[in-house]
Amino acid sequence: MYKIAIDFGGTKIAIALFKNNYIIKKLIRKTPKGKNKIITQIKNDIDLIKENIPKNKIKGIALGAPSAIENDIIINAPNIKN
């Protein structure tokens, strides 16, 4: 089984693909300006990092963000500008 971890903040987005608790692939990108660009970048990077892995082999995705998260929604990210 595979897992994906995402850490994003005001300066960078880091995404790692894990297999058996070991990082097997990672991407680090500069955080784009604007909420929609950030969402698009994260989606694109997830697609890129899980390339050639069947969806049913991915156990889950974890997201860390510089903000409060409520019901899987980022409430306030002070370092992220619209």
Summary of the structure (lengths in Angstrom):
residues: 82
radius of gyration: 12.9
end to end distance: 35.6
largest distance: 36.9
contacts: 203
relative contact order: 0.26
helix: 22%
strand: 46%
